[in-house]
Amino acid sequence: MATSYWFMFFLLSVLSLFASSTCNSIPYVGSNQLKFWKENVVNEMPQALVSKLSPMNMIDSKYYTSLVSKKSFSFNAQSCLLADIFCTSETNAQTSKIPEQAKVYASKLPNQAKVYPSKIPDQAKVYASKLPNQAKVYPSKIPDQAKVYASKLPNQAKVYPTNLPDQAKVYASKTYATSHSNSHHLGEVSFFRVSIFKPGNTIHLDNLVNPFPHRSFLPSQIASKISINSNHLQHLFPQTFTSPFTKDTTKTTILNCNAPTLKGEVKTCAKSLEEMIEFSKTTLKQNHLISLTTDSIQGSRQKLKIEKFHKINSQKSVSCHEIFLPFATYFCHLLSSTNIYAVELVDLNTNVHVNTAMVVCHMDTSSWPADHPVFKKLNFSPGKGEVCHWMSQTDLVWVGGDAHA
């Protein structure tokens, strides 16, 4: 009897272990994306991109790949949450400051209430492990929304659809801005001359925080079936086109992605991580790449001092800037006569290291539109000077694997 008992116990244990290992053995798209990176990129993936790896498993990816080409399919709340992309119609939160809190949400709401580093006046100060038992702090009902906000978060609490849990993980105070040389917003991006690069010079660092709500990369098989045009995007992501703000921002992206190239420019709008890497390899004619990024967001919007700087030794480079679509997308381009610099920045008073920021300098502006506002700001005409700008934390510069970075 004892032998039979232990045999049954052993059998159940093995079956349990098998079931667990089977469940955990379903490969995730993000693992393949990371593997693809390691096969093609010499250095480690920056943390800002790690957070964008797709959470979808391969079964779901295959299922939605089969659906995305069908006329009857469009992304709904469930599929958007599953893919961890941004499908809400409201982005008013982007234009109002979110005071030191709610900048990062965990993947599930029950473990999410630990994100507030400072006091939240008149709001939910503590969330319980389960949302249904916690919402006793609300003065009024928030229809069809995740009921996480108490009284006021300025213009912010309108951004969530019915289900919050796997969505909108990052909010910044910075407004949306496209990153193409024709469409930088001067209110958000500093343009300057290369002559500022002198040890001891004081500079004002841009806001390096990602200007967009969090979105993961789509699996490449899904992304490759999406066209960057209004009709297709509106069909797949109807929520994005129900708000004037998201509609206009998406149309700006479409305009920039389909705009004519500048003289000497090679460009693409990469809809997946794999597409971004393949474009950079092909454009640079390299089998392996090095990615260069600004170290962190430290020092954003502050006056800092240049300790030292050095030019990246690479004849060609591809710059990739994040742009807005419901899923992570990058505008990537190679411009002739572009120099890349790594700039060491320190505190004005203490000389303590704050950040190492990447700077892109376009040395030949002769093909830029004469009415580009940067020329008025820097007081020269096209072709008469270079234009430099900081790279944010989610921007990347790609150089060949043999470059001396």
C-alpha positions in Angstrom: 0.0 0.0 0.0 2.8 2.3 0.9 4.6 1.4 -2.3 1.5 2.2 -4.3 1.1 5.6 -2.5 4.7 6.6 -3.3 4.4 5.5 -6.9 1.2 7.6 -7.3 2.9 10.6 -5.6 6.0 10.2 -7.9 3.7 9.9 -11.0 1.7 13.0 -10.1 5.0 14.9 -9.4 6.4 14.0 -12.8 3.1 14.9 -14.5 3.0 18.2 -12.7 6.6 19.0 -13.7 5.9 18.0 -17.3 2.8 20.2 -17.4 4.8 23.1 -15.9 7.7 22.7 -18.3 5.3 22.4 -21.3 3.5 25.6 -20.3 6.8 27.4 -19.8 8.3 26.0 -23.1 6.0 28.1 -25.3 8.6 30.4 -26.9 8.0 34.2 -26.7 8.5 36.5 -29.6 10.6 38.8 -27.4 13.1 35.9 -26.9 13.5 35.6 -30.7 13.9 39.3 -31.0 16.6 39.3 -28.4 18.3 36.4 -30.2 18.2 38.2 -33.5 19.8 41.2 -31.9 22.6 39.1 -30.5 23.2 37.5 -33.8 23.6 40.9 -35.6 24.7 43.5 -33.0 28.0 43.4 -31.2 27.0 45.2 -28.0 24.2 44.5 -25.6 20.6 45.7 -26.2 19.9 49.0 -24.3 17.4 48.8 -21.5 15.1 51.2 -23.3 14.7 48.7 -26.1 14.6 45.6 -23.8 11.3 47.1 -22.5 9.9 47.1 -26.0 10.4 43.4 -26.7 7.2 41.8 -27.7 5.4 39.9 -24.8 3.4 37.8 -27.3 4.1 34.0 -27.5 4.6 32.3 -30.8 1.2 30.7 -30.8 -0.6 34.1 -30.5 1.8 35.7 -33.0 1.0 33.0 -35.6 -2.7 33.4 -34.9 -2.7 37.2 -35.4 -0.3 37.0 -38.4 -3.0 34.9 -40.1 -5.7 37.5 -39.2 -4.0 40.8 -39.9 -4.3 40.6 -43.7 -8.1 39.8 -43.5 -10.4 42.7 -44.3 -12.6 41.8 -41.3 -9.8 42.1 -38.8 -8.9 45.2 -36.7 -7.1 45.4 -33.4 -9.4 45.6 -30.4 -8.7 46.1 -26.6 -7.8 42.4 -26.1 -5.4 42.1 -29.0 -3.8 45.5 -28.2 -3.2 44.4 -24.6 -1.8 41.1 -25.7 0.6 42.7 -28.1 1.3 45.5 -25.6 0.7 48.3 -28.1 -1.1 51.7 -27.7 -4.6 51.6 -29.2 -6.5 54.2 -27.1 -8.0 57.2 -28.8 -6.9 59.7 -26.2 -3.4 61.0 -25.6 -4.1 64.2 -23.7 -1.8 62.9 -21.0 1.1 63.5 -23.2 0.7 67.3 -23.0 0.4 67.6 -19.3 3.0 66.9 -16.7 2.6 63.7 -14.6 4.4 64.6 -11.3 7.1 62.1 -10.6 4.5 59.3 -10.6 2.7 56.9 -12.8 5.5 56.9 -15.3 5.8 53.1 -15.4 3.1 50.5 -15.0 3.9 46.8 -14.4 2.4 44.2 -16.7 -0.4 43.4 -14.4 -2.5 45.8 -12.3 -2.3 43.8 -9.0 1.4 44.4 -8.7 1.3 47.9 -10.2 0.5 50.0 -7.2 4.1 50.4 -6.2 5.0 53.0 -8.8 4.4 56.2 -6.9 7.5 57.7 -5.4 5.8 60.8 -4.0 2.6 61.8 -2.3 -0.4 62.0 -4.5 -2.8 64.6 -2.9 -6.4 63.6 -2.8 -5.8 60.5 -4.8 -5.5 56.8 -4.4 -2.4 56.7 -2.3 -2.3 52.9 -1.9 -3.7 50.2 -4.2 -4.8 46.9 -2.9 -3.8 43.7 -4.6 -7.1 43.5 -6.3 -8.7 46.4 -8.1 -12.3 45.6 -7.3 -11.8 46.0 -3.6 -9.9 49.1 -3.7 -11.9 51.7 -5.5 -13.3 53.5 -2.4 -11.3 56.6 -3.1 -13.2 57.9 -6.1 -15.5 60.9 -5.8 -17.2 60.0 -9.0 -17.5 57.2 -11.5 -15.0 57.0 -14.4 -17.1 55.4 -17.1 -15.5 52.6 -19.1 -12.0 53.2 -17.6 -9.7 51.5 -15.3 -10.6 53.1 -12.0 -7.2 54.0 -10.8 -7.5 57.7 -10.4 -9.0 59.6 -7.5 -9.8 63.3 -7.9 -7.6 65.0 -10.5 -4.6 64.1 -12.5 -4.5 67.1 -14.9 -5.9 66.1 -18.3 -4.5 62.6 -17.7 -7.1 60.2 -16.6 -8.9 60.1 -19.9 -6.4 58.0 -21.8 -7.3 54.4 -20.8 -9.8 52.2 -22.6 -11.9 49.7 -20.8 -8.9 47.5 -19.8 -5.8 49.1 -18.3 -3.7 46.1 -17.2 -1.1 45.6 -19.9 -1.2 49.1 -21.5 0.3 52.6 -21.4 3.3 51.8 -19.4 5.1 55.1 -19.8 4.0 58.7 -19.8 6.3 61.7 -20.2 5.6 65.3 -20.0 7.1 65.9 -23.5 4.7 66.4 -26.4 4.8 64.2 -29.4 7.5 65.1 -31.9 8.6 63.5 -35.1 12.3 63.1 -35.6 12.9 63.7 -39.3 15.2 66.6 -40.1 12.3 68.3 -41.9 9.9 68.1 -38.9 11.8 68.5 -35.6 9.7 70.6 -33.2 12.0 73.4 -32.2 10.2 73.8 -28.9 11.3 70.3 -27.9 14.6 69.7 -29.7 17.7 71.9 -29.3 19.7 72.6 -32.5 23.2 73.9 -32.2 26.5 74.1 -33.9 29.5 71.8 -33.4 31.4 74.7 -32.0 29.8 74.2 -28.6 31.9 71.1 -28.1 34.6 72.6 -25.8 35.5 71.2 -22.4 34.0 73.5 -19.7 31.2 74.8 -21.9 27.7 75.0 -20.4 24.9 73.5 -22.4 21.2 73.0 -21.8 20.3 69.3 -22.3 17.1 68.4 -24.0 14.4 66.3 -22.4 15.7 62.8 -23.1 12.6 61.0 -21.8 10.8 59.0 -24.4 8.1 61.4 -25.7 5.7 58.6 -26.6 3.5 56.3 -24.6 5.0 52.8 -24.2 4.5 50.5 -27.1 6.2 47.2 -27.8 7.5 46.0 -31.1 5.1 43.9 -33.0 6.3 40.5 -34.2 8.0 41.0 -37.6 5.6 38.7 -39.3 2.7 40.9 -38.3 4.4 44.2 -38.8 5.5 43.3 -42.3 1.8 43.0 -43.3 1.0 46.6 -42.2 1.2 49.4 -44.6 2.0 52.9 -43.4 -0.9 54.7 -45.1 -4.1 56.2 -43.6 -6.5 53.7 -45.0 -4.8 50.6 -43.8 -3.9 52.0 -40.4 -7.4 53.4 -39.9 -8.8 50.0 -40.7 -6.4 48.1 -38.3 -6.4 50.7 -35.5 -9.8 52.6 -35.7 -9.4 53.9 -32.1 -6.3 55.9 -33.1 -8.4 57.8 -35.6 -11.3 58.7 -33.3 -9.3 61.5 -31.5 -8.1 64.5 -33.4 -4.8 64.5 -31.6 -3.9 60.8 -32.2 -5.3 61.1 -35.7 -3.1 64.1 -36.5 0.0 62.7 -34.9 -0.4 59.4 -36.9 -0.9 61.4 -40.1 2.3 63.3 -39.4 4.1 60.0 -39.2 2.5 58.9 -42.4 3.5 62.1 -44.1 7.1 61.9 -42.9 7.5 58.2 -43.8 6.2 58.8 -47.4 8.0 62.1 -47.9 10.6 62.4 -50.7 14.2 61.6 -49.6 16.7 64.4 -49.3 19.8 64.5 -51.5 22.2 61.7 -50.4 19.6 60.3 -47.9 18.6 56.7 -47.6 15.6 56.2 -45.3 12.9 53.8 -44.1 10.2 53.6 -41.4 11.0 50.4 -39.6 7.9 48.7 -38.3 9.8 46.0 -36.3 13.1 45.5 -34.5 14.2 43.1 -37.2 13.4 45.5 -40.0 15.4 48.3 -38.3 18.5 46.1 -37.9 18.3 44.7 -41.4 17.9 48.1 -42.9 20.9 49.4 -41.0 23.0 46.4 -42.0 22.1 46.7 -45.7 22.6 50.5 -45.8 25.9 50.3 -44.0 27.0 47.2 -45.9 27.9 45.5 -42.7 27.3 42.0 -41.3 27.4 43.2 -37.7 26.5 46.5 -36.1 27.2 48.5 -33.0 24.3 50.5 -31.5 25.0 53.8 -29.8 22.6 55.4 -27.4 22.5 58.1 -24.8 23.2 56.4 -21.5 20.1 57.5 -19.5 17.6 60.3 -19.1 19.7 61.9 -16.3 20.2 65.6 -16.6 17.2 66.1 -18.8 16.2 69.8 -19.2 19.1 70.9 -17.0 22.2 73.0 -17.5 25.3 70.8 -17.5 28.9 71.2 -18.3 30.9 69.4 -21.0 33.7 67.5 -19.4 35.0 65.9 -22.6 33.8 64.5 -26.0 35.0 62.4 -28.8 34.0 61.7 -32.4 32.8 58.2 -33.3 35.3 56.8 -35.8 32.9 55.7 -38.5 32.5 56.8 -42.1 28.8 56.1 -42.3 26.0 55.8 -39.7 22.3 55.2 -39.6 20.2 57.3 -37.1 16.9 55.8 -35.9 14.4 58.0 -34.1 11.2 56.7 -32.5 8.0 58.0 -34.2 4.4 57.5 -33.3 2.2 54.6 -34.5 0.2 52.3 -32.2 3.2 49.9 -32.2 6.9 50.7 -31.7 8.2 52.2 -35.0 11.4 54.0 -35.9 12.3 56.5 -38.6 15.8 55.5 -39.8 18.0 57.3 -42.2 21.5 57.7 -43.5 22.5 61.2 -44.4 25.8 61.9 -46.1 28.3 64.0 -44.2 27.0 63.1 -40.7 29.3 63.1 -37.7 28.5 61.3 -34.4 29.8 62.5 -31.0 29.7 61.0 -27.5 29.6 63.9 -25.0 30.5 63.4 -21.3 28.3 65.7 -19.2 28.9 66.7 -15.5 27.2 68.7 -12.9 27.9 72.4 -13.1 28.9 72.8 -9.4 30.2 69.4 -8.3 31.7 68.1 -11.6 30.1 64.7 -10.8 29.3 62.7 -13.9 25.7 63.0 -15.0 25.3 61.4 -18.4 27.0 60.4 -21.6 24.9 61.7 -24.4 25.0 61.0 -28.1 24.9 63.9 -30.6 24.3 63.7 -34.3 25.7 66.5 -36.5 24.5 66.9 -40.0 27.5 68.6 -41.7 25.9 69.2 -45.1 22.5 71.0 -44.9 22.5 72.2 -48.6 19.6 70.0 -49.5 17.4 71.0 -46.5 14.3 73.2 -47.2 15.2 76.9 -47.0 12.1 77.5 -44.8 13.3 75.0 -42.2 13.0 77.0 -38.9 16.4 75.7 -37.8 18.1 78.1 -40.2 16.4 81.1 -38.6 17.3 79.8 -35.2 21.0 79.3 -36.0 21.1 82.3 -38.3 22.5 80.7 -41.5 21.1 79.5 -44.8 21.1 75.9 -46.3 24.6 74.7 -46.9 26.3 77.4 -44.9 26.7 75.4 -41.7 26.1 72.2 -39.8 23.2 71.3 -37.5 23.6 69.2 -34.4 21.0 67.7 -32.0 20.9 65.4 -29.0 19.7 61.9 -29.2 17.1 60.8 -26.7 17.2 57.6 -24.6 15.2 55.6 -27.2 17.0 56.9 -30.3 19.8 54.8 -31.8 22.8 55.4 -34.0 24.0 52.4 -35.9 27.6 52.0 -37.1 29.6 49.1 -38.5 30.9 46.5 -36.1 34.4 47.5 -36.9 33.9 51.1 -35.9 35.8 52.6 -32.9 33.1 53.8 -30.6 
